[in-house]
Amino acid sequence: MASKHNLNIEDLLSGFDSMKISALRNAAKLSPHIKERTIGPDCADLSRKKSIEKSPIKVESFDDTIKENDPNVSNECASTNGTPKSAEKKKATTSQFAPITHTEVTDCAAVQLKQHQQDIERQRLANVQKTLAERQTKIRLADEEREAQLTKNLQEAALNAARKEKDIEQRLLNAIKEQERQAQEASAQRQAEIEQENRRLSDIQAQLKRRQEEIRRKALLLDTIRQHIGQFRQGTETFTKALTVIGVQHATKFTNQKKAVRMLQKDFEQLLQTINSNQEVSQTEVDQATDYCKLLDQVNAEVTEILAQIETSQKQQQEQEKLEQAKASETPAPSTQEQPQQQTDPKPTDSTDSATGATQPVASTIQAAENEPFFQPVSAECLQFYNEIKSFYEQHQTAVKQLMDDPSMKTYRFNCQKAINVPVNAISAVNREHFIDKYNKLAALLSGQNVKAGDGMVSINGHPLGRTYCTMLLAKKFVSQADTSISSNASAAFPVAAIAVALWQRFPDFGRFFLAYLHRECPYLVPYYLPQHEGQSQEDFLKTLGYRFADGGVLEKQDQYLKRMSGLARLYAAVIITVPRKDDPTPHPHGLEYGWRWLTNILNRFPQPDICATLIAEFMQTAGSDLHAAYGKQFIKVLQVLQGDYMTALNRIDTGGPKARLEGLIKKILTEGRIDRPEGIMSVNFW
């Protein structure tokens, strides 16, 4: 309360300045009329003055002084529009301070005036204190109300904060529960996907296992049929040798056996043709081959038995002759004249020499016809190599078909194609950095790294069959370069071949698929002259030879076909002569020895019009220089055979431009004794 009282005194004293100003203003007005001192014990007695101012002195209304000293009331003059109460106060004050004369002034009056003024001052102070107390009360009530409102607001804020905190905690709990639910669902879904993937992998493994068992079974059947082929040939040779040692007089004894062997040979040859056309061996065919071998063994057993009988008969005859000769030696001399004739009689029995001489050319002619490679479609070595590559391709083609037929993997397949097509289409020897960049991208893809495919990334690890799919796709793309670029630009074959060989060294499956697609496009590069199977349409047969048909079954023109085959021959020859990278110690996977094998084998086959001359000419122009450097005189002998027997046979069936170009090329090489290296071949140190 003391602080509140002090505050009120200060507010009260704040109005004294205006009171002082009012007193000084009144003193200034009275100053001209009063000449003596009015304060002090020795001041003059104003009541005794004889002369008094005639004009009364006007004193400002005390109410004005109060107004000036009251801080809550304006110090300006009262307006005529004031309230009635203020007007009464003004009138009363004016009457109290009515003009007086000095004659009527007494000390009593002065004291009364002073007391009256003090009463008024006390009344004013009381009013001021009352006003201040009321104001303080209002302020206190206002403070209490504000404090109460503030307390209420704080309580409401605390309640709101508690509610919000509770809501937040509830939302967090709900969010945690939702996340846990989603995590459980995702985990269950992942587990289901894993189980599904495991089942799918198990199915694939089971399929691969069945396929491997099938391949193993077929390989076993193939080995068995090969053994039967050898056994049948050995039996045939045994039968032929048996016929060569008998005389003409005994030939009629083997008529039935000869017919039986001819029938067995015909049936066995037909069986082999069926196996070659089907490209696989069944158990039924193995059983047939076994039966043929058994029948041939029975025939040889019969021949052996007949030969034993003939030998026994000959021994008996010889013994009989010896006895007759002994008896003849005991006869009289005249009979000795008949001895020369008797001695000459056994001469025909030695006619086996002449019979052997007569039958040997026939047997050798039959054996030569059987072993003559010129009319055979393929050699045994090349056929085995071709079947191995084809079997490898078909096995993986069947396995990867699941990925190729899966519609959900369409985007993945498309990205794999982009990752392969873009760098392969850009292969060129324009500079070393560009060339190595294309190789690195393709090698990274086959190595399982993430590589760029358009705007995204792709990896062969994105699918269990992704490696096989990308390897096959890449090999097919390399072979297709022969048609798109190499057929019209021979020098383009060498950078493509260089990267193909480098990939072949690191990824052998790529090389097998490369050869598989190469043989599919051009079987003459085996070389293999595929026969037309029974019931096979002409269109299907031509497709196996590499021909293409437009919509509506329209066959492509021969020059288009030969142009594409030329590109394939250039690519294959470029692969054979490519020198591997110096940084890779792996030997060449398909080097010059394969080129030598192809050249000698195709010269041992009967030529085909157009295609053989085209392929040999392109192969010689691309790889002839390296073959000449590696095989020397042997290569020259091969060229002489090519110019002689082969061209003679070719001239009988071919008169077109490819034959003429090949003939001119061989003549030029043999005349000059050298072969120019092809244009565009890459240097050894290029990369």
ZITA-V870050 format. One record per helix or strand of 2 or more residues. SS is the DSSP state (@ for helix, = for strand). FROM is the first residue (numbers start at 1). TO is the last residue. If there is no record, write none. Layout:
# ZITA-V870050
<<SS | FROM | TO> <SS | FROM | TO>>
This chain:
# ZITA-V870050
<<@ | 2 | 13> <@ | 16 | 30> <@ | 46 | 48> <@ | 62 | 69> <@ | 84 | 96> <@ | 107 | 244> <@ | 248 | 278> <@ | 283 | 329> <@ | 333 | 350> <@ | 352 | 371> <@ | 373 | 375> <@ | 380 | 404> <@ | 407 | 425> <@ | 432 | 447> <= | 451 | 453> <= | 456 | 458> <@ | 460 | 462> <@ | 466 | 486> <@ | 492 | 506> <@ | 508 | 521> <@ | 523 | 525> <@ | 538 | 544> <= | 549 | 550> <= | 554 | 555> <@ | 558 | 577> <@ | 592 | 603> <@ | 611 | 631> <@ | 633 | 653> <@ | 657 | 672>>
